[in-house]
Structures are given as structure tokens and as C-alpha cells.
Amino acid sequence: MLTPLKDCLKDLLTTLCCPRCKREIERCPRQGPFCLACWQRFALPARGLHGICPYRWMAAGWYEGDLRNLILQLRCHPDRRLLHALTEGLGAALPNDAVLVPIPGWKAESRSNPLPLMICRSLQRTTRSLLKRSRPTVGQHHLNRQQRMTNQRGSFVVEPGVAISRAVLSTQEKAPELWLVDDILTSGATALAAMDALNVRRMTVSGVICLGRTPLGRTR
């Protein structure tokens, strides 16, 4: 809560700058926190992209062109302010009581992808690290959709010892929406495997949130 408050105060006391190119800007609701040039360059819808295939999903934009390059750059050089700008539209479309579950990567912790957890923090919702990898998987860049499904099947389990009722349920009678979080959504194989692990423990996932959605009809 303190971090977004500090960011707001900073914006009030300083000239607004585009988080990508650092140019001074006048904020426009249509283009969010970006300057017009960067907003057009990354083709970011004001409230993100939304879809229902292969399950309900929300993305900041299409995983192609300049946005693809930016996401890959953020994997190696995370930028909290830039991530917050990319996820602003997603946060506006996400229920306030949503519980976010970052999808863990398959690499060792020291080399793992930091973006899923950082996206959760940018969205400022309750976050629970419920999942862990149960076995190693191979890189999926050159795999087709069926190969990706086989590669990811059974690759997640719920962390041992997690008390599901305390970890997920709020004090409300109705359980909050549970959303998986990853940086990229392509075939959907990784998220489906994560959903299966949560379903075994009787937890229902409402959908997936990501920075980039691979254009429909493409698997790579």
C-alpha cells in the first residue's frame, strides 16, 4: 500500500515522464501512463486484451513486435515502474478480492524468471505462492501445441503443507477469484498443468493474467 502511495506523491511533485522513453508527458486516460509514441508502439489496449480460449485470460497486449522485445528484456532487467505501467489496465479489470498465484518457472531459483511474482506485486492484490514444480521440463520454444501439453502435464504440485482454507479463502463467506499469473501465454499448456494441480486440491481457477498473449493461431 505504501509503494503506490509514494508513486502517486512522486507524480504530484514531479513532471510526469513516460516509463519507457522517459519523455515528459501529459497523462491521457486513453494511453495510460505512456507517451503517445510508446503507447502506439506497443499497441496496448486501455483495459488490456481479454479472451476465453483455451480458458479465460487477460493480457496487457499481443506478444509480438516491440512488446515481445520489451517483455524479453524485462526478464533479464526487471523494471518495477515499467511493469506497473504495463499492468495498469489489467488491474482496472481485475476484482479487488482476487487472489493471484504466480506460476513458478522450471529453472533453478537463481536463474528463474522473476516476472510472474513481480506482476503480482504490480497488480497490488493478495498473492499466494501455492505451486511448485514437481519435475523438470524442457524449453518449449520449438515445440508444437501437443508437444507442449505433453511436456507440461503433471509438472506442478501444490506446495506441501499448504493449508488451503487459510492460504486462499478470505474472511468473506464467498471465496475470492483465483487467478494464475505468468509473463507470456502461448499454447496454454503451462497454465493448464498449473490448473490441474490446483483442481486436485479442490481449488478453482478463474483465469490467467499475463503481459503478452501470443497471437491466436500461432504456437511459437
C-alpha positions as CSV (number, residue, x, y, z in Angstrom):
1,M,0.0,0.0,0.0
2,L,2.8,2.4,0.8
3,T,4.6,1.9,-2.5
4,P,1.7,3.0,-4.8
5,L,1.1,6.0,-2.4
6,K,4.7,7.0,-2.7
7,D,4.4,6.7,-6.5
8,C,1.3,9.0,-6.5
9,L,3.0,11.6,-4.4
10,K,6.1,11.5,-6.6
11,D,3.9,12.1,-9.7
12,L,2.3,15.1,-8.0
13,L,5.6,16.6,-7.1
14,T,7.5,15.9,-10.3
15,T,6.9,16.2,-14.0
16,L,5.3,13.0,-15.4
17,C,7.5,11.0,-17.7
18,C,6.9,8.0,-19.9
19,P,8.2,4.9,-18.1
20,R,9.7,3.6,-21.3
21,C,11.3,6.5,-23.1
22,K,11.4,8.9,-20.1
23,R,10.0,11.8,-22.2
24,E,7.9,14.3,-20.3
25,I,4.1,13.8,-20.9
26,E,0.7,15.0,-20.0
27,R,-1.2,11.9,-18.8
28,C,-4.1,10.8,-21.1
29,P,-6.5,8.1,-19.9
30,R,-6.6,6.6,-23.4
31,Q,-2.9,5.8,-23.5
32,G,-2.4,5.2,-19.7
33,P,1.0,6.2,-18.2
34,F,2.8,6.0,-21.6
35,C,3.6,8.8,-24.1
36,L,1.6,8.6,-27.3
37,A,4.5,7.2,-29.3
38,C,5.2,4.4,-26.9
39,W,1.5,3.6,-26.5
40,Q,1.2,3.2,-30.2
41,R,4.5,1.4,-30.5
42,F,3.4,-1.3,-28.0
43,A,-0.3,-1.3,-29.2
44,L,-1.7,-1.5,-25.6
45,P,-5.5,-1.5,-25.2
46,A,-6.6,0.7,-22.4
47,R,-8.0,-2.2,-20.4
48,G,-5.9,-4.9,-21.8
49,L,-6.8,-7.9,-24.1
50,H,-9.4,-10.4,-23.0
51,G,-10.3,-13.9,-24.2
52,I,-11.9,-17.2,-23.2
53,C,-9.8,-19.8,-25.2
54,P,-8.3,-22.1,-24.1
55,Y,-9.6,-20.6,-20.8
56,R,-10.4,-17.1,-19.5
57,W,-7.4,-14.9,-19.9
58,M,-6.3,-11.2,-19.7
59,A,-3.1,-9.8,-21.2
60,A,-1.5,-6.3,-21.5
61,G,-1.1,-6.8,-25.3
62,W,-0.2,-9.2,-28.1
63,Y,3.2,-10.9,-27.7
64,E,4.7,-9.7,-30.9
65,G,6.9,-6.9,-32.2
66,D,8.1,-4.2,-29.8
67,L,6.0,-5.6,-26.9
68,R,7.6,-9.0,-27.3
69,N,11.1,-7.5,-27.2
70,L,10.2,-5.5,-24.2
71,I,8.9,-8.5,-22.2
72,L,12.1,-10.5,-23.0
73,Q,14.1,-7.5,-21.9
74,L,12.2,-7.3,-18.6
75,R,13.0,-10.9,-17.9
76,C,16.7,-10.0,-17.8
77,H,16.4,-6.5,-16.5
78,P,13.2,-6.1,-14.4
79,D,11.9,-2.5,-14.1
80,R,9.2,-2.1,-11.4
81,R,7.9,1.2,-12.7
82,L,7.6,-0.1,-16.3
83,L,5.8,-3.3,-15.1
84,H,3.4,-1.2,-13.1
85,A,2.6,0.8,-16.3
86,L,2.1,-2.3,-18.4
87,T,-0.3,-3.9,-15.8
88,E,-2.3,-0.8,-15.1
89,G,-5.1,-1.7,-17.4
90,L,-5.2,-5.3,-16.1
91,G,-5.5,-4.1,-12.6
92,A,-8.5,-2.0,-13.5
93,A,-10.3,-5.1,-14.9
94,L,-9.4,-7.4,-12.0
95,P,-11.7,-7.9,-9.0
96,N,-10.4,-6.3,-5.8
97,D,-10.7,-9.5,-3.9
98,A,-8.8,-11.6,-6.5
99,V,-6.1,-13.9,-5.2
100,L,-3.1,-14.2,-7.5
101,V,-1.0,-17.3,-7.9
102,P,2.3,-16.8,-9.7
103,I,3.4,-19.7,-12.0
104,P,6.9,-20.8,-11.0
105,G,9.5,-21.3,-13.7
106,W,11.3,-24.6,-14.4
107,K,14.8,-23.2,-13.9
108,A,16.7,-23.1,-10.6
109,E,15.7,-20.2,-8.3
110,S,18.9,-18.2,-9.0
111,R,18.1,-18.3,-12.8
112,S,14.3,-18.3,-12.6
113,N,12.0,-15.8,-14.4
114,P,11.2,-13.0,-11.9
115,L,8.3,-11.6,-13.8
116,P,5.3,-13.6,-12.6
117,L,5.8,-12.6,-9.0
118,M,6.7,-9.0,-9.9
119,I,3.5,-8.8,-12.0
120,C,1.5,-9.9,-8.9
121,R,3.1,-7.2,-6.8
122,S,2.4,-4.6,-9.5
123,L,-1.3,-5.6,-9.5
124,Q,-1.5,-5.0,-5.8
125,R,-3.7,-8.0,-5.0
126,T,-3.4,-10.7,-2.4
127,T,-0.7,-13.1,-3.7
128,R,-0.2,-16.8,-2.7
129,S,2.7,-18.9,-3.9
130,L,0.8,-22.2,-3.9
131,L,2.6,-24.0,-6.6
132,K,6.0,-25.7,-7.1
133,R,7.5,-27.7,-10.0
134,S,7.2,-31.4,-9.5
135,R,9.7,-32.3,-12.2
136,P,11.9,-30.6,-14.8
137,T,10.6,-29.8,-18.2
138,V,12.3,-28.9,-21.5
139,G,12.2,-25.5,-23.1
140,Q,9.1,-25.1,-25.3
141,H,10.2,-22.6,-27.9
142,H,10.4,-25.2,-30.7
143,L,7.6,-27.5,-29.6
144,N,4.2,-27.6,-31.2
145,R,1.0,-27.4,-29.1
146,Q,0.6,-31.1,-28.5
147,Q,4.3,-31.5,-27.5
148,R,3.9,-28.6,-25.1
149,M,0.9,-30.3,-23.5
150,T,2.8,-33.5,-23.0
151,N,5.9,-31.6,-21.7
152,Q,3.9,-29.8,-19.0
153,R,1.5,-32.5,-18.0
154,G,1.9,-33.2,-14.3
155,S,4.7,-30.7,-13.9
156,F,3.1,-28.9,-10.9
157,V,2.0,-29.7,-7.4
158,V,0.6,-27.6,-4.6
159,E,3.3,-26.8,-2.1
160,P,3.4,-29.5,0.7
161,G,1.9,-28.3,3.9
162,V,-0.2,-25.5,2.4
163,A,-3.4,-25.1,4.4
164,I,-5.7,-24.4,1.5
165,S,-8.5,-22.8,3.5
166,R,-6.1,-20.3,5.2
167,A,-4.0,-19.7,2.1
168,V,-6.8,-18.9,-0.3
169,L,-10.0,-18.1,1.4
170,S,-10.6,-14.7,2.8
171,T,-12.8,-13.8,5.8
172,Q,-15.8,-13.5,3.4
173,E,-18.2,-16.3,3.0
174,K,-17.6,-16.4,-0.7
175,A,-14.2,-17.5,-1.9
176,P,-12.4,-14.8,-3.9
177,E,-11.4,-15.4,-7.5
178,L,-8.2,-17.3,-8.0
179,W,-6.0,-16.1,-11.0
180,L,-2.8,-17.6,-12.3
181,V,-0.1,-15.2,-13.3
182,D,2.6,-15.6,-15.9
183,D,4.5,-13.3,-18.3
184,I,3.6,-15.0,-21.6
185,L,0.6,-17.1,-22.7
186,T,1.1,-19.1,-25.8
187,S,-0.5,-22.6,-26.2
188,G,-1.8,-22.5,-22.6
189,A,-0.1,-25.8,-21.7
190,T,1.8,-24.4,-18.7
191,A,-1.3,-22.8,-17.2
192,L,-3.4,-25.9,-17.8
193,A,-0.9,-28.0,-15.9
194,A,-0.9,-25.5,-13.0
195,M,-4.7,-25.5,-13.0
196,D,-4.8,-29.3,-12.8
197,A,-2.6,-29.2,-9.7
198,L,-4.9,-26.7,-8.0
199,N,-8.0,-28.6,-9.1
200,V,-6.7,-31.8,-7.4
201,R,-6.8,-29.8,-4.2
202,R,-10.3,-28.6,-5.0
203,M,-9.3,-25.0,-5.9
204,T,-11.0,-23.5,-9.0
205,V,-9.0,-21.0,-11.1
206,S,-10.9,-18.1,-12.7
207,G,-8.4,-17.4,-15.4
208,V,-4.8,-16.4,-16.3
209,I,-3.2,-13.0,-16.3
210,C,-0.1,-12.3,-18.4
211,L,1.9,-9.5,-20.1
212,G,1.8,-10.9,-23.6
213,R,-0.6,-13.2,-25.4
214,T,0.8,-14.9,-28.5
215,P,-1.5,-14.0,-31.4
216,L,-4.2,-16.6,-31.9
217,G,-3.3,-19.4,-34.4
218,R,0.4,-19.2,-33.6
219,T,2.1,-21.6,-31.1
220,R,5.6,-20.1,-31.1
